[in-house]
Amino acid sequence: MPRLFTALAIPDGIGAALSRYRGGLPGARWIEPPDYHVTLRFLGDVPGDRAEDFLEALAEARPRPPLEILLEGLSVFGGDKPRAILASVAGSAELDDLHAEQERIARRVGAEPERRRFTPHVTLARLNRSASPEAVAMYLSQAGLFEPLRFTADAVTVFSARESTGGGPYVAEAVFPFG
């Protein structure tokens, strides 16, 4: 069973700019820049026939124009129990619409509804228990000024992931251009 998710791939230049924030935080497992992405819909472990149905449904998604993505700053998931360092993505009606479409397609092929609120981001590092809230706060305060980064997304990519660790390496299984 493949472990699948849909995402917006990050262009190489944006990945290189994000990679300058790597390092300097004990307990962080840094994601490799080629694996940076903005997750739209995580499906998890999907039986082969459902994966095929999902890919067919994505191929029939309505055409849409490319959308502008703005990475606006560094942040953390987890609060008092930090679990990830991320670059936050500015919300937009177009991005919300794309996410909603991905959710509808996933549910149409039998996926359970997503329970978590959509918070667009690019995960830069996964944190283990040794990354204390104080260390994370220090890292964020010393990371330097985050210059906003912009790119144009013009396709949805279906990625597969290894089952055990998360954080890549990911394999692009299919790409669905917007036009």
C-alpha positions as CSV (number, residue, x, y, z in Angstrom):
1,M,0.0,0.0,0.0
2,P,1.5,3.3,-0.9
3,R,1.5,6.2,1.6
4,L,0.3,9.1,-0.4
5,F,-0.3,12.9,-0.1
6,T,-0.9,15.8,-2.5
7,A,1.2,18.9,-2.3
8,L,2.6,21.9,-4.0
9,A,6.3,21.3,-4.8
10,I,8.8,23.9,-3.8
11,P,11.0,25.3,-6.6
12,D,14.7,24.7,-6.2
13,G,15.6,28.3,-5.6
14,I,13.0,28.7,-2.8
15,G,14.3,25.4,-1.3
16,A,17.8,26.8,-1.4
17,A,16.7,29.9,0.4
18,L,14.8,27.9,3.1
19,S,17.8,25.6,3.6
20,R,19.8,28.5,5.1
21,Y,17.7,28.0,8.3
22,R,19.0,24.4,8.7
23,G,21.0,23.7,11.8
24,G,21.6,25.1,15.2
25,L,18.8,23.3,17.1
26,P,19.5,20.2,19.1
27,G,16.8,17.6,18.7
28,A,15.9,18.7,15.1
29,R,15.9,16.3,12.2
30,W,16.2,18.6,9.2
31,I,14.2,17.9,6.0
32,E,16.3,17.8,2.9
33,P,15.5,20.7,0.5
34,P,14.3,18.5,-2.4
35,D,11.6,17.2,0.0
36,Y,10.2,20.6,0.9
37,H,6.5,21.0,-0.1
38,V,3.2,22.5,1.0
39,T,0.8,19.5,1.9
40,L,-2.7,19.9,0.5
41,R,-4.2,16.5,1.6
42,F,-2.5,13.6,3.4
43,L,-4.2,10.3,2.5
44,G,-1.9,7.9,4.3
45,D,-1.7,4.2,3.4
46,V,-3.9,3.7,0.5
47,P,-4.8,0.4,-1.2
48,G,-3.6,0.2,-4.8
49,D,-7.1,0.4,-6.3
50,R,-8.1,3.4,-4.3
51,A,-4.7,5.1,-5.2
52,E,-5.6,4.5,-8.9
53,D,-9.1,6.0,-8.4
54,F,-7.6,9.0,-6.6
55,L,-5.1,9.6,-9.5
56,E,-8.0,9.3,-12.0
57,A,-10.1,11.8,-10.1
58,L,-7.2,14.3,-9.8
59,A,-6.7,14.1,-13.6
60,E,-10.4,15.3,-13.9
61,A,-10.0,18.2,-11.5
62,R,-11.2,21.5,-12.9
63,P,-8.7,23.8,-14.6
64,R,-7.4,26.6,-12.5
65,P,-4.9,29.4,-13.0
66,P,-1.5,29.2,-11.3
67,L,-1.5,30.5,-7.8
68,E,0.9,32.7,-6.0
69,I,2.4,31.3,-2.8
70,L,3.9,33.6,-0.1
71,L,6.2,32.1,2.6
72,E,6.0,34.7,5.3
73,G,8.1,33.6,8.3
74,L,9.4,30.9,10.6
75,S,7.2,29.3,13.1
76,V,6.7,26.1,15.2
77,F,4.0,23.5,15.6
78,G,3.4,22.1,19.1
79,G,3.6,25.1,21.5
80,D,4.9,23.7,24.8
81,K,5.7,20.4,23.1
82,P,7.4,21.6,19.9
83,R,7.3,19.0,17.2
84,A,8.2,20.9,14.0
85,I,10.0,24.0,12.6
86,L,8.2,25.4,9.6
87,A,7.9,28.2,7.1
88,S,4.4,29.5,7.3
89,V,2.4,30.1,4.1
90,A,0.1,33.1,3.8
91,G,-3.5,32.0,3.4
92,S,-5.4,33.0,0.3
93,A,-8.9,32.2,-1.1
94,E,-7.2,30.4,-4.0
95,L,-5.2,28.2,-1.8
96,D,-8.2,27.4,0.4
97,D,-10.2,26.6,-2.7
98,L,-7.5,24.2,-3.9
99,H,-7.3,22.5,-0.6
100,A,-11.1,22.1,-0.5
101,E,-11.0,20.5,-3.9
102,Q,-8.3,18.1,-2.8
103,E,-10.5,17.2,0.2
104,R,-13.6,16.6,-2.0
105,I,-11.6,14.4,-4.3
106,A,-10.1,12.3,-1.5
107,R,-13.5,11.8,0.1
108,R,-15.1,10.9,-3.2
109,V,-12.7,7.9,-3.5
110,G,-13.4,6.8,0.0
111,A,-10.8,8.6,2.2
112,E,-11.9,9.5,5.7
113,P,-12.6,13.3,6.3
114,E,-9.5,15.2,7.4
115,R,-10.0,16.2,11.0
116,R,-7.2,18.8,11.3
117,R,-7.6,22.4,10.2
118,F,-5.7,23.2,7.1
119,T,-2.6,25.2,8.1
120,P,-0.5,25.7,5.0
121,H,3.3,25.4,5.7
122,V,6.6,24.0,4.7
123,T,8.1,21.7,7.3
124,L,11.8,22.4,7.7
125,A,12.6,20.1,10.6
126,R,10.9,17.5,12.8
127,L,11.7,17.8,16.5
128,N,12.2,15.1,19.1
129,R,11.7,15.4,22.8
130,S,15.2,16.9,23.4
131,A,14.1,20.1,21.5
132,S,12.8,22.0,24.5
133,P,10.5,25.0,24.1
134,E,13.3,27.2,25.3
135,A,15.8,25.9,22.7
136,V,13.2,26.3,20.0
137,A,12.5,29.9,21.1
138,M,16.2,30.6,21.1
139,Y,16.6,29.1,17.7
140,L,13.7,31.2,16.3
141,S,15.1,34.4,17.9
142,Q,18.6,33.8,16.4
143,A,17.5,32.6,13.0
144,G,17.7,36.1,11.5
145,L,15.3,38.1,9.6
146,F,13.0,36.0,7.3
147,E,12.7,37.7,4.0
148,P,9.3,36.7,2.5
149,L,9.7,34.2,-0.3
150,R,7.2,34.0,-3.3
151,F,6.7,31.5,-6.0
152,T,4.0,30.5,-8.4
153,A,2.5,27.0,-8.1
154,D,1.1,25.6,-11.3
155,A,0.5,22.0,-10.5
156,V,-0.5,19.5,-7.7
157,T,2.0,16.7,-7.1
158,V,1.1,13.3,-5.7
159,F,4.0,12.2,-3.5
160,S,4.6,8.8,-1.8
161,A,6.4,8.5,1.5
162,R,8.2,5.8,3.4
163,E,6.0,4.4,6.1
164,S,8.2,4.7,9.2
165,T,10.0,8.0,9.7
166,G,8.2,10.9,7.9
167,G,10.2,13.7,6.4
168,G,11.3,12.0,3.2
169,P,12.7,11.1,1.0
170,Y,9.5,11.5,-1.0
171,V,8.9,10.3,-4.5
172,A,6.8,12.3,-7.0
173,E,4.3,9.7,-8.3
174,A,2.3,12.0,-10.5
175,V,2.0,15.7,-11.4
176,F,-1.3,17.4,-12.4
177,P,-0.8,20.8,-14.0
178,F,-3.5,23.4,-13.2
179,G,-4.1,24.6,-16.8
